[in-house]
């Protein structure tokens, strides 16, 4: 059971720390997004014409909830075994 609590606490703490880092350094989220956009544009430019382009959109709230659910589920499974 200690692993379950530790995993949930670590997940929440990491989320809070990352959100605080964004708040403490105004503009860092925009700079990071711009860097990712620039990288994606360079990758697209390097792609051969006619190659299929894949766009992946992941909602962050669903990822957070999914992470917590999977953490709890995996730890419960390990605890039962």
C-alpha positions in Angstrom: 0.0 0.0 0.0 3.0 2.3 0.6 3.8 2.1 -3.2 0.3 3.2 -4.1 0.4 6.2 -1.8 3.9 7.1 -2.9 3.0 6.9 -6.6 -0.1 9.0 -6.2 1.7 11.6 -4.2 4.6 11.7 -6.6 2.3 12.2 -9.6 0.4 15.0 -7.9 3.6 16.7 -6.7 5.2 16.5 -10.1 2.1 18.1 -11.7 2.1 20.9 -9.1 5.8 21.5 -9.4 5.6 21.8 -13.2 2.6 24.1 -12.9 4.4 26.3 -10.4 7.5 26.4 -12.6 5.3 27.8 -15.4 3.8 30.4 -13.1 7.2 31.4 -11.6 8.7 32.0 -15.0 6.2 33.9 -17.0 6.5 33.3 -20.7 8.3 30.0 -20.3 5.2 28.0 -21.5 5.0 30.2 -24.7 8.8 29.8 -25.3 8.6 26.1 -24.9 5.6 25.9 -27.2 7.4 28.0 -29.8 10.5 25.7 -29.6 8.3 22.7 -30.1 6.6 24.4 -33.1 9.9 25.4 -34.6 11.1 21.8 -34.2 8.0 20.5 -35.8 8.3 22.9 -38.7 11.9 21.8 -39.3 10.8 18.1 -39.2 8.0 18.9 -41.7 10.4 20.7 -44.0 12.7 17.7 -44.0 9.9 15.4 -44.9 9.7 14.2 -48.5 6.7 15.4 -50.5 3.9 12.9 -50.6 4.7 11.4 -47.2 1.7 11.1 -44.9 1.5 13.6 -42.1 0.3 12.5 -38.7 -1.2 15.0 -36.3 -1.6 13.8 -32.7 -3.7 15.9 -30.2 -3.7 14.7 -26.6 -5.9 16.5 -24.0 -3.8 17.1 -20.9 -6.7 16.5 -18.5 -7.4 13.1 -19.9 -3.7 12.3 -19.7 -3.5 13.3 -16.0 -6.6 11.3 -15.1 -5.4 8.3 -17.1 -2.0 8.5 -15.4 -3.6 8.5 -12.0 -6.0 5.6 -12.8 -3.2 3.5 -14.3 -0.9 4.2 -11.3 -3.6 3.2 -8.9 -4.5 0.1 -11.0 -1.0 -1.1 -11.4 -0.1 -0.6 -7.7 -3.3 -2.4 -6.6 -2.4 -5.3 -8.9 1.2 -5.4 -7.5 -0.2 -5.2 -3.9 -2.6 -8.1 -4.6 0.2 -10.2 -6.0 
